[in-house]
Amino acid sequence: MAKTNRAKGAGRLLIAVYAVFAISATARALYQLFREFEQAPLAYSLSAISALIYIVATIGQKSLGLQFPLNCSESSLSAF
């Protein structure tokens, strides 16, 4: 089976956006955990979890590749 080319179009853009989200969420979570943890420990812990989710999503998209259904035929729309 041929490997999909992830380095094109919408897939590449989505991976880049998720990478930016992962970096910014991680930086925000680290700052909150080290500087402001006493103020709202649950909220800042959830922020760290969201950063981890963005990292996993970015790595998963890059590793597995993305396939977008660019061809919408009548047969694929007949279920709707």
C-alpha positions, 0 to 999 in steps of 0.5 A: 500500500502506498504511503500518503503524502502528508507534506501537501495542502490541508494536512500540512497546514493542520499539522503546523497549527497543532504544533503551534497549539502544542508549543503555546499550551505547553509554555502556558501550562509550565508557567501556570504550574510553576508560578500560579499553581496555588491559585487554582491547582485543578484548572492549571492541571487541566491546562497541562493535560490539554498541552499533552493532548495537543502534543499527542495529536500533533505527533499522531497526525505527523506519524499516521498521516491525514487523508481528506476526502477530496472527491465527493461523489453522489455515492458518498453523499447518498447516506445523507 
